[in-house]
Amino acid sequence: MVFGLGSWLCFYGHGETLGLSRGKDQKPKTQDHTALLTDVIRQPYYPSDIGRSKISCMSFDPNVREKEERRSHAKTARLIRPLFIQANLRLAALVLLFSCTTPFKIVSVSAHEVTSAADMTSADNENGTEPAPFYESLTKALKKRKTRVETICPPSDVVARRILEDYGAMFLATKKVLPPPLCIFTNEEQVTRFQEEAGYTGLLIGYDEVELQPAAMKELVKAREEAQKETLDITPRDGAEAARRNYDDSVRLWNSRFFPALDYWLAQGRLKVEQVTSLRSLPLQQQVAEVLELEKNGIYFSKDLSKSILYSIAAPGTSQHIAMLAFDINEFENPRVREIMAKHGWFQTVLSDLPHFTFLGLKEKDLPKNGLRSVEVNGQTFWIPNVTPAAV
């Protein structure tokens, strides 16, 4: 509609006023369109002939009378046309002013990943519940476990803090489970030692055996039994990998995103051969840090190359699956299945990973006071760390 009006206005010579048209050799003018349009809207138009029309006697001669009628119609057209132009000019100005001053964004959300905050709404604010600050709740939770935030995640390690704020909900879990002693495991030995200390139990679902910490498995079994009573089911996504993973698994999954992205950006000319060679040879922790820096400039490493790699796969040694407190399910789109999982302490806590559920072992109503805030994406509720800018 705006372009149609603009073209019409240009036809009558008014397009220049709004900056809608210009000659072939003219350069566009730099001006404050909002102020200009506001002036156009406010400025009245008073045709000089309005209120001063003369009444003339019509001749009885048919030829003369026809000429007088044509003259009269032409005069009427001259009087009405400016008013018609002004009315449409104001309408166009209002539409263009609204378009210039109203921000908008086009976003896309894939089936399994979230790409934009524009699709997210905070359920906490709607319900009038103010969640506690994440770091405050985390400090209390870790104190009960006789450790500190600085111990599991040094403040000087920017990557570790980023990981904590993306995946840190598991550190607030019930005392019935054991969260990792570190934000980032750096080798298989560390992971093996932790998993043996925490303990895990297996369950055969179909042809796949999944393994979780005992308390998490106990509630998963209950959730499956409840779902099956309603002719539903809760099944592992991608087989045994849906639950416990080791360090090598996390490295393999990282590489499945990292190397294809390097090849792509090299082909696009965004990375040089020297950069790619250097990135391939870096130790994993430095590799992660460099990738996150590149992503600040739009060189993304997720599977679809449109978002951060952390929205696609966990960095090596950081996955909640290593903690054996995560389970990926096939039925994540079913709202009733999500309700059943939540009833048994399983919640979606990684904002970009829709099939991924984390065992917290807490009641949903208690999550805000434990430092988590709820965010709704495409009708699904995610409980993520309530991190304020001052805490980052």
C-alpha positions in Angstrom: 0.0 0.0 0.0 2.8 2.4 0.9 4.6 1.9 -2.5 1.3 2.4 -4.4 0.6 5.7 -2.6 4.2 6.7 -3.1 4.0 6.1 -6.8 0.7 8.0 -7.1 2.2 10.9 -5.2 5.2 11.0 -7.4 2.9 11.2 -10.4 1.3 14.4 -9.1 4.7 15.9 -8.2 4.5 15.3 -4.5 7.0 12.4 -4.3 9.9 14.8 -4.0 8.3 16.3 -0.9 8.4 12.9 0.9 11.8 11.9 -0.6 10.1 9.0 -2.4 11.4 9.7 -5.9 14.4 11.3 -7.5 15.6 12.0 -11.0 18.0 9.7 -12.9 21.1 11.7 -12.0 19.9 13.0 -8.6 21.6 11.8 -5.5 19.4 10.8 -2.5 19.1 13.6 0.1 20.0 12.9 3.6 17.3 14.3 5.9 15.2 13.6 9.0 12.3 11.8 7.4 10.4 11.6 10.7 10.5 15.4 11.2 9.7 16.0 7.5 6.7 13.7 7.5 5.4 15.2 10.7 5.5 18.7 9.1 3.6 17.4 6.1 0.9 15.9 8.3 0.5 19.0 10.3 0.6 21.7 7.5 -2.9 22.6 6.3 -3.7 23.2 2.6 -6.2 26.0 1.7 -7.0 26.4 -2.0 -7.4 30.0 -2.8 -10.7 29.5 -4.5 -12.5 27.8 -1.6 -15.3 30.0 -0.2 -14.9 32.5 -3.2 -16.8 30.6 -5.9 -19.0 32.8 -8.0 -22.6 32.0 -9.0 -23.0 32.5 -12.8 -26.1 32.3 -14.9 -26.3 29.6 -17.4 -27.1 30.4 -21.0 -30.1 28.8 -22.6 -28.1 28.4 -25.8 -27.2 24.6 -25.8 -23.8 25.1 -27.3 -23.0 28.0 -24.9 -24.5 26.1 -22.0 -22.3 23.0 -22.8 -19.2 25.1 -22.8 -20.2 26.7 -19.5 -20.8 23.3 -17.9 -17.4 22.0 -19.0 -15.8 25.2 -17.6 -17.8 24.8 -14.4 -16.7 21.1 -14.1 -13.1 22.0 -14.8 -13.2 24.7 -12.1 -14.7 22.2 -9.6 -12.0 19.7 -10.4 -9.4 22.4 -9.8 -10.9 23.1 -6.4 -11.4 19.4 -5.3 -8.1 18.0 -6.7 -5.8 19.8 -4.2 -8.0 18.6 -1.3 -7.9 15.0 -2.6 -4.1 15.2 -3.0 -3.7 16.6 0.5 -5.8 13.9 2.1 -3.9 11.2 0.3 -0.6 12.9 1.1 -1.4 12.9 4.8 -2.5 9.3 4.7 0.8 8.3 3.0 2.8 10.4 5.4 1.1 8.7 8.4 1.8 5.2 7.0 5.4 6.1 6.1 5.9 7.7 9.5 4.7 4.6 11.3 6.9 2.4 9.1 10.0 4.6 9.8 9.5 4.7 13.6 8.3 1.1 14.3 11.1 -1.5 14.7 10.5 -5.0 13.5 12.5 -8.2 13.0 12.0 -11.3 10.9 13.2 -14.5 12.7 13.2 -18.1 11.9 13.0 -21.0 14.3 13.9 -24.5 13.2 12.2 -27.6 14.5 14.8 -28.4 17.2 16.7 -25.1 17.8 15.8 -21.6 18.9 17.5 -18.9 16.9 16.1 -15.6 18.2 15.0 -14.0 21.4 12.2 -12.5 19.5 10.3 -15.8 19.9 10.7 -15.9 23.6 8.4 -14.6 26.4 9.1 -14.6 30.1 6.4 -16.5 31.9 7.8 -15.3 35.3 6.8 -11.7 34.6 3.3 -12.7 33.5 2.8 -14.8 36.7 4.1 -12.0 38.9 6.9 -14.3 40.3 10.3 -12.7 40.5 13.0 -15.3 40.2 16.0 -15.2 42.5 19.4 -14.3 41.0 21.2 -17.3 39.6 24.6 -16.7 41.2 23.0 -16.0 44.5 21.1 -19.3 44.4 24.1 -21.1 43.0 26.4 -19.8 45.9 23.9 -21.2 48.4 23.5 -24.5 46.6 27.3 -25.0 46.3 27.9 -24.1 49.9 25.7 -27.0 51.0 27.9 -29.2 48.9 31.0 -27.6 50.5 32.3 -26.0 47.4 32.2 -22.5 45.8 31.5 -21.0 42.4 35.1 -19.9 42.1 36.2 -23.5 42.5 34.0 -25.1 39.8 34.2 -22.1 37.5 37.0 -19.6 37.9 35.9 -15.9 37.3 38.9 -15.3 35.0 37.8 -18.1 32.6 35.4 -16.3 30.3 34.5 -19.5 28.4 33.8 -21.4 31.6 31.4 -18.7 32.8 29.6 -18.7 29.5 29.2 -22.5 29.8 27.9 -22.0 33.4 25.3 -19.5 32.3 24.1 -21.7 29.4 24.1 -25.1 31.1 24.4 -24.3 34.8 20.8 -25.3 35.9 22.1 -28.8 36.7 24.2 -27.3 39.6 21.0 -26.4 41.3 19.6 -30.0 41.3 18.4 -31.9 44.3 20.9 -33.3 46.8 19.9 -36.8 45.6 22.2 -36.3 42.6 25.8 -35.3 42.3 26.6 -32.4 39.9 30.1 -32.1 38.3 32.9 -30.6 40.3 33.9 -28.5 37.3 32.2 -26.5 34.6 34.6 -28.0 32.0 36.2 -31.4 32.1 39.4 -31.5 30.2 40.1 -35.2 29.7 38.6 -38.7 29.9 40.2 -39.5 33.2 38.4 -36.6 34.9 35.1 -37.7 33.5 35.5 -41.4 34.4 36.4 -40.5 37.9 33.4 -38.3 38.3 31.0 -40.8 36.8 32.2 -43.6 39.0 31.8 -41.4 42.1 28.3 -40.3 41.1 27.2 -43.8 40.1 24.8 -44.7 37.3 22.3 -47.3 36.4 21.1 -48.6 33.1 17.7 -49.2 31.5 16.8 -51.0 28.3 14.3 -49.0 26.2 13.6 -50.8 23.0 17.0 -51.8 21.6 18.9 -49.1 23.4 20.4 -49.1 26.9 20.5 -45.7 28.5 22.4 -44.8 31.7 21.7 -42.1 34.2 22.4 -41.3 37.8 20.2 -43.5 40.0 17.8 -40.8 41.3 17.4 -39.4 37.7 16.7 -42.9 36.3 14.2 -43.7 39.1 12.1 -40.6 38.1 12.4 -41.3 34.4 11.0 -44.8 34.9 8.1 -43.3 36.8 7.5 -40.8 34.1 7.5 -43.5 31.4 5.1 -45.6 33.4 2.7 -42.7 33.8 2.9 -41.8 30.1 2.3 -45.4 29.0 -0.9 -45.5 31.1 -2.1 -42.7 28.8 -1.1 -44.6 25.7 2.0 -42.3 25.3 5.7 -43.1 25.7 9.0 -41.5 26.4 11.8 -42.9 24.3 15.5 -42.0 23.8 16.5 -39.8 20.8 19.5 -41.1 18.9 19.8 -44.3 21.0 22.1 -44.8 24.0 23.6 -41.4 23.3 20.4 -39.8 24.6 21.7 -40.3 28.2 25.2 -40.8 29.6 28.1 -39.8 27.4 31.9 -39.8 28.0 34.5 -37.2 27.2 35.3 -38.6 23.8 31.7 -38.5 22.8 31.6 -34.7 23.5 34.8 -34.2 21.4 33.3 -36.2 18.5 30.1 -34.2 18.5 32.1 -30.9 18.7 34.1 -31.9 15.7 31.0 -32.8 13.8 30.1 -29.1 13.9 33.6 -27.5 14.1 35.3 -29.0 11.0 32.4 -28.6 8.5 32.0 -25.0 9.6 35.8 -24.3 9.1 35.5 -25.7 5.5 32.5 -23.6 4.8 33.8 -20.3 6.0 37.1 -20.9 4.2 35.2 -21.4 1.0 33.2 -18.3 1.6 36.4 -16.3 2.1 35.6 -15.3 5.6 38.5 -17.3 7.0 42.0 -17.6 5.6 44.0 -20.8 5.1 46.4 -19.7 7.9 43.5 -19.1 10.3 41.9 -22.5 9.5 45.3 -24.3 10.0 45.8 -22.6 13.3 42.3 -23.3 14.6 42.6 -27.0 13.7 45.9 -27.3 15.7 44.7 -25.5 18.9 44.1 -27.3 22.1 40.4 -27.8 22.6 39.9 -25.1 25.3 41.6 -22.5 23.2 39.7 -23.8 20.1 36.4 -23.2 21.9 37.5 -19.7 23.0 38.5 -18.8 19.4 35.3 -20.1 18.0 33.2 -18.0 20.4 35.3 -14.9 19.3 34.7 -15.6 15.7 31.0 -15.9 16.3 30.9 -12.4 17.6 31.5 -11.4 13.9 28.8 -13.6 12.5 31.1 -16.6 11.6 28.9 -19.2 13.3 29.7 -22.8 13.9 26.3 -24.4 14.6 25.0 -27.2 12.3 23.1 -24.7 10.1 25.8 -22.1 10.4 23.3 -19.5 11.6 23.9 -19.3 15.3 26.4 -20.1 18.0 27.8 -23.6 18.2 26.7 -23.7 21.8 23.1 -23.6 20.5 23.8 -26.7 18.5 26.2 -28.9 20.6 27.9 -28.5 24.0 31.6 -27.7 24.1 33.9 -30.7 24.9 33.7 -31.7 28.5 30.7 -29.5 29.3 27.6 -31.5 28.4 24.9 -32.3 31.0 25.0 -35.8 29.5 28.5 -36.2 31.0 26.9 -35.4 34.4 24.3 -38.2 33.6 21.5 -35.7 34.4 20.3 -35.2 30.8 18.0 -37.3 28.6 17.0 -36.5 25.0 13.5 -37.7 24.1 11.7 -38.2 20.8 8.3 -37.0 22.2 9.4 -33.5 23.2 6.7 -31.8 21.1 3.9 -33.5 23.0 2.7 -31.1 25.7 1.3 -33.9 27.9 4.7 -35.7 27.8 6.4 -32.4 28.9 3.9 -32.1 31.8 4.7 -35.7 32.9 8.4 -35.1 32.7 8.1 -31.9 34.8 6.0 -33.7 37.4 8.9 -36.1 37.9 11.6 -33.4 38.1 12.7 -33.3 34.4 12.8 -29.9 32.7 14.0 -28.3 29.5 16.9 -26.1 30.7 19.1 -25.6 27.6 17.2 -22.9 25.7 18.2 -24.0 22.2 17.9 -27.7 22.6 14.2 -28.8 22.4 14.6 -32.6 22.8 16.9 -32.1 25.8 15.6 -32.6 29.4 17.6 -32.0 32.6 16.9 -33.8 35.8 16.7 -31.3 38.7 14.5 -33.3 41.0 12.6 -30.1 42.1 9.0 -29.1 41.9 8.3 -26.6 39.1 6.9 -24.0 41.5 10.2 -24.0 43.4 12.4 -23.3 40.4 12.2 -19.5 40.5 13.4 -19.3 44.1 16.3 -21.6 43.1 17.6 -19.0 40.6 15.9 -20.2 37.4 13.5 -18.2 35.2 11.0 -19.6 32.8 11.1 -18.6 29.1 8.5 -19.8 26.7 9.5 -20.6 23.1 7.0 -22.0 20.6 4.7 -23.1 23.5 7.5 -24.9 25.3 8.7 -23.7 28.7 12.5 -23.6 29.4 14.0 -23.0 32.8 17.3 -21.2 32.4 19.7 -19.5 34.8 18.4 -16.0 35.9 21.6 -14.1 35.0 21.5 -10.3 35.3 24.0 -8.2 33.3 25.8 -7.3 36.5 26.5 -10.9 37.2 28.1 -11.6 33.9 
